[in-house]
Each structure stands twice: as C-alpha cells, then as structure tokens.
C-alpha cells in the first residue's frame, strides 16, 4: 500500500510546515500573555 504511505508522508510534511509557519508568525507577532 504505497499510496497510503505517500499520503501520510504528505500530511506529515503539511503539518510540519503549518507548525513552522505558526511559530514564525508567533515570533513576529508575540501574543500578550
């Protein structure tokens, strides 16, 4: 089932990219605690 593996890999990459972007935006715009 290589297709499932590829799909999972894409989702992992997408998730990693999203979290990276989140951290970057938080660094630029720190939220008041």
N, CA, C and O atoms as a Maestro MAE file, in Angstrom:
{
 s_m_m2io_version
 :::
 2.0.0
}

f_m_ct {
 s_m_title
 :::
 protein
 m_atom[132] {
  # First column is atom index #
  i_m_mmod_type
  r_m_x_coord
  r_m_y_coord
  r_m_z_coord
  i_m_residue_number
  s_m_chain_name
  s_m_pdb_residue_name
  s_m_pdb_atom_name
  i_m_atomic_number
  :::
  1 25 0.844 -1.200 0.000 1 A "UNK " " N  " 7
  2 3 0.000 0.000 0.000 1 A "UNK " " CA " 6
  3 2 0.885 1.259 0.000 1 A "UNK " " C  " 6
  4 15 0.956 1.978 0.996 1 A "UNK " " O  " 8
  5 25 1.540 1.504 -1.106 2 A "UNK " " N  " 7
  6 3 2.450 2.658 -1.164 2 A "UNK " " CA " 6
  7 2 1.705 3.984 -1.197 2 A "UNK " " C  " 6
  8 15 2.216 5.005 -0.736 2 A "UNK " " O  " 8
  9 25 0.496 3.963 -1.743 3 A "UNK " " N  " 7
  10 3 -0.271 5.212 -1.861 3 A "UNK " " CA " 6
  11 2 -0.592 5.782 -0.478 3 A "UNK " " C  " 6
  12 15 -0.486 6.986 -0.246 3 A "UNK " " O  " 8
  13 25 -0.982 4.900 0.425 4 A "UNK " " N  " 7
  14 3 -1.326 5.319 1.774 4 A "UNK " " CA " 6
  15 2 -0.100 5.939 2.454 4 A "UNK " " C  " 6
  16 15 -0.204 6.946 3.155 4 A "UNK " " O  " 8
  17 25 1.052 5.323 2.234 5 A "UNK " " N  " 7
  18 3 2.288 5.815 2.823 5 A "UNK " " CA " 6
  19 2 2.612 7.220 2.304 5 A "UNK " " C  " 6
  20 15 2.990 8.108 3.067 5 A "UNK " " O  " 8
  21 25 2.456 7.397 1.005 6 A "UNK " " N  " 7
  22 3 2.733 8.705 0.396 6 A "UNK " " CA " 6
  23 2 1.785 9.758 0.946 6 A "UNK " " C  " 6
  24 15 2.193 10.879 1.250 6 A "UNK " " O  " 8
  25 25 0.514 9.387 1.070 7 A "UNK " " N  " 7
  26 3 -0.490 10.328 1.578 7 A "UNK " " CA " 6
  27 2 -0.142 10.736 3.009 7 A "UNK " " C  " 6
  28 15 -0.241 11.906 3.377 7 A "UNK " " O  " 8
  29 25 0.269 9.748 3.809 8 A "UNK " " N  " 7
  30 3 0.636 10.012 5.196 8 A "UNK " " CA " 6
  31 2 1.850 10.941 5.238 8 A "UNK " " C  " 6
  32 15 1.906 11.863 6.052 8 A "UNK " " O  " 8
  33 25 2.805 10.697 4.367 9 A "UNK " " N  " 7
  34 3 4.019 11.497 4.313 9 A "UNK " " CA " 6
  35 2 3.684 12.938 3.957 9 A "UNK " " C  " 6
  36 15 4.227 13.871 4.547 9 A "UNK " " O  " 8
  37 25 2.788 13.118 2.989 10 A "UNK " " N  " 7
  38 3 2.373 14.459 2.570 10 A "UNK " " CA " 6
  39 2 1.700 15.180 3.730 10 A "UNK " " C  " 6
  40 15 1.949 16.363 3.964 10 A "UNK " " O  " 8
  41 25 0.845 14.461 4.455 11 A "UNK " " N  " 7
  42 3 0.149 15.063 5.593 11 A "UNK " " CA " 6
  43 2 1.154 15.483 6.665 11 A "UNK " " C  " 6
  44 15 1.019 16.547 7.267 11 A "UNK " " O  " 8
  45 25 2.164 14.638 6.898 12 A "UNK " " N  " 7
  46 3 3.194 14.966 7.892 12 A "UNK " " CA " 6
  47 2 3.953 16.216 7.469 12 A "UNK " " C  " 6
  48 15 4.208 17.101 8.285 12 A "UNK " " O  " 8
  49 25 4.309 16.283 6.201 13 A "UNK " " N  " 7
  50 3 5.033 17.453 5.687 13 A "UNK " " CA " 6
  51 2 4.174 18.702 5.833 13 A "UNK " " C  " 6
  52 15 4.659 19.757 6.241 13 A "UNK " " O  " 8
  53 25 2.892 18.571 5.496 14 A "UNK " " N  " 7
  54 3 1.965 19.699 5.585 14 A "UNK " " CA " 6
  55 2 1.846 20.165 7.039 14 A "UNK " " C  " 6
  56 15 1.866 21.365 7.315 14 A "UNK " " O  " 8
  57 25 1.723 19.216 7.958 15 A "UNK " " N  " 7
  58 3 1.591 19.538 9.380 15 A "UNK " " CA " 6
  59 2 2.851 20.254 9.885 15 A "UNK " " C  " 6
  60 15 2.769 21.238 10.620 15 A "UNK " " O  " 8
  61 25 4.003 19.743 9.479 16 A "UNK " " N  " 7
  62 3 5.280 20.340 9.893 16 A "UNK " " CA " 6
  63 2 5.381 21.768 9.373 16 A "UNK " " C  " 6
  64 15 5.827 22.668 10.084 16 A "UNK " " O  " 8
  65 25 4.960 21.967 8.120 17 A "UNK " " N  " 7
  66 3 5.013 23.299 7.511 17 A "UNK " " CA " 6
  67 2 4.090 24.258 8.259 17 A "UNK " " C  " 6
  68 15 4.443 25.409 8.514 17 A "UNK " " O  " 8
  69 25 2.902 23.764 8.606 18 A "UNK " " N  " 7
  70 3 1.926 24.601 9.310 18 A "UNK " " CA " 6
  71 2 2.475 25.029 10.677 18 A "UNK " " C  " 6
  72 15 2.383 26.198 11.051 18 A "UNK " " O  " 8
  73 25 3.048 24.072 11.414 19 A "UNK " " N  " 7
  74 3 3.582 24.379 12.747 19 A "UNK " " CA " 6
  75 2 4.758 25.344 12.638 19 A "UNK " " C  " 6
  76 15 4.927 26.220 13.486 19 A "UNK " " O  " 8
  77 25 5.567 25.181 11.597 20 A "UNK " " N  " 7
  78 3 6.701 26.082 11.385 20 A "UNK " " CA " 6
  79 2 6.196 27.498 11.134 20 A "UNK " " C  " 6
  80 15 6.703 28.463 11.707 20 A "UNK " " O  " 8
  81 25 5.197 27.605 10.276 21 A "UNK " " N  " 7
  82 3 4.617 28.909 9.954 21 A "UNK " " CA " 6
  83 2 4.013 29.545 11.203 21 A "UNK " " C  " 6
  84 15 4.117 30.755 11.405 21 A "UNK " " O  " 8
  85 25 3.386 28.727 12.029 22 A "UNK " " N  " 7
  86 3 2.761 29.199 13.264 22 A "UNK " " CA " 6
  87 2 3.827 29.794 14.190 22 A "UNK " " C  " 6
  88 15 3.663 30.890 14.726 22 A "UNK " " O  " 8
  89 25 4.917 29.048 14.363 23 A "UNK " " N  " 7
  90 3 5.994 29.518 15.231 23 A "UNK " " CA " 6
  91 2 6.569 30.825 14.702 23 A "UNK " " C  " 6
  92 15 6.852 31.744 15.471 23 A "UNK " " O  " 8
  93 25 6.740 30.902 13.384 24 A "UNK " " N  " 7
  94 3 7.311 32.092 12.761 24 A "UNK " " CA " 6
  95 2 6.401 33.299 12.984 24 A "UNK " " C  " 6
  96 15 6.870 34.382 13.334 24 A "UNK " " O  " 8
  97 25 5.102 33.105 12.781 25 A "UNK " " N  " 7
  98 3 4.145 34.207 12.940 25 A "UNK " " CA " 6
  99 2 4.079 34.636 14.402 25 A "UNK " " C  " 6
  100 15 3.945 35.822 14.703 25 A "UNK " " O  " 8
  101 25 4.174 33.657 15.313 26 A "UNK " " N  " 7
  102 3 4.144 33.976 16.748 26 A "UNK " " CA " 6
  103 2 5.381 34.775 17.135 26 A "UNK " " C  " 6
  104 15 5.323 35.644 18.005 26 A "UNK " " O  " 8
  105 25 6.506 34.473 16.478 27 A "UNK " " N  " 7
  106 3 7.744 35.178 16.767 27 A "UNK " " CA " 6
  107 2 7.629 36.631 16.314 27 A "UNK " " C  " 6
  108 15 8.086 37.552 16.991 27 A "UNK " " O  " 8
  109 25 7.003 36.809 15.145 28 A "UNK " " N  " 7
  110 3 6.827 38.164 14.604 28 A "UNK " " CA " 6
  111 2 5.764 38.933 15.386 28 A "UNK " " C  " 6
  112 15 5.910 40.127 15.647 28 A "UNK " " O  " 8
  113 25 4.697 38.232 15.753 29 A "UNK " " N  " 7
  114 3 3.599 38.868 16.488 29 A "UNK " " CA " 6
  115 2 3.373 38.122 17.800 29 A "UNK " " C  " 6
  116 15 2.464 37.296 17.889 29 A "UNK " " O  " 8
  117 25 4.179 38.399 18.808 30 A "UNK " " N  " 7
  118 3 4.013 37.698 20.087 30 A "UNK " " CA " 6
  119 2 2.676 38.031 20.730 30 A "UNK " " C  " 6
  120 15 2.268 39.190 20.802 30 A "UNK " " O  " 8
  121 25 2.008 36.984 21.194 31 A "UNK " " N  " 7
  122 3 0.696 37.193 21.817 31 A "UNK " " CA " 6
  123 2 0.870 37.658 23.258 31 A "UNK " " C  " 6
  124 15 1.710 37.119 23.979 31 A "UNK " " O  " 8
  125 25 0.101 38.637 23.685 32 A "UNK " " N  " 7
  126 3 0.179 39.087 25.081 32 A "UNK " " CA " 6
  127 2 -0.320 38.016 26.035 32 A "UNK " " C  " 6
  128 15 -1.401 37.461 25.840 32 A "UNK " " O  " 8
  129 25 0.456 37.727 27.053 33 A "UNK " " N  " 7
  130 3 0.074 36.665 27.998 33 A "UNK " " CA " 6
  131 2 -0.700 37.255 29.167 33 A "UNK " " C  " 6
  132 15 -1.109 36.523 30.069 33 A "UNK " " O  " 8
  :::
 }
 m_bond[131] {
  # First column is bond index #
  i_m_from
  i_m_to
  i_m_order
  :::
  1 1 2 1
  2 2 3 1
  3 3 4 2
  4 3 5 1
  5 5 6 1
  6 6 7 1
  7 7 8 2
  8 7 9 1
  9 9 10 1
  10 10 11 1
  11 11 12 2
  12 11 13 1
  13 13 14 1
  14 14 15 1
  15 15 16 2
  16 15 17 1
  17 17 18 1
  18 18 19 1
  19 19 20 2
  20 19 21 1
  21 21 22 1
  22 22 23 1
  23 23 24 2
  24 23 25 1
  25 25 26 1
  26 26 27 1
  27 27 28 2
  28 27 29 1
  29 29 30 1
  30 30 31 1
  31 31 32 2
  32 31 33 1
  33 33 34 1
  34 34 35 1
  35 35 36 2
  36 35 37 1
  37 37 38 1
  38 38 39 1
  39 39 40 2
  40 39 41 1
  41 41 42 1
  42 42 43 1
  43 43 44 2
  44 43 45 1
  45 45 46 1
  46 46 47 1
  47 47 48 2
  48 47 49 1
  49 49 50 1
  50 50 51 1
  51 51 52 2
  52 51 53 1
  53 53 54 1
  54 54 55 1
  55 55 56 2
  56 55 57 1
  57 57 58 1
  58 58 59 1
  59 59 60 2
  60 59 61 1
  61 61 62 1
  62 62 63 1
  63 63 64 2
  64 63 65 1
  65 65 66 1
  66 66 67 1
  67 67 68 2
  68 67 69 1
  69 69 70 1
  70 70 71 1
  71 71 72 2
  72 71 73 1
  73 73 74 1
  74 74 75 1
  75 75 76 2
  76 75 77 1
  77 77 78 1
  78 78 79 1
  79 79 80 2
  80 79 81 1
  81 81 82 1
  82 82 83 1
  83 83 84 2
  84 83 85 1
  85 85 86 1
  86 86 87 1
  87 87 88 2
  88 87 89 1
  89 89 90 1
  90 90 91 1
  91 91 92 2
  92 91 93 1
  93 93 94 1
  94 94 95 1
  95 95 96 2
  96 95 97 1
  97 97 98 1
  98 98 99 1
  99 99 100 2
  100 99 101 1
  101 101 102 1
  102 102 103 1
  103 103 104 2
  104 103 105 1
  105 105 106 1
  106 106 107 1
  107 107 108 2
  108 107 109 1
  109 109 110 1
  110 110 111 1
  111 111 112 2
  112 111 113 1
  113 113 114 1
  114 114 115 1
  115 115 116 2
  116 115 117 1
  117 117 118 1
  118 118 119 1
  119 119 120 2
  120 119 121 1
  121 121 122 1
  122 122 123 1
  123 123 124 2
  124 123 125 1
  125 125 126 1
  126 126 127 1
  127 127 128 2
  128 127 129 1
  129 129 130 1
  130 130 131 1
  131 131 132 2
  :::
 }
}
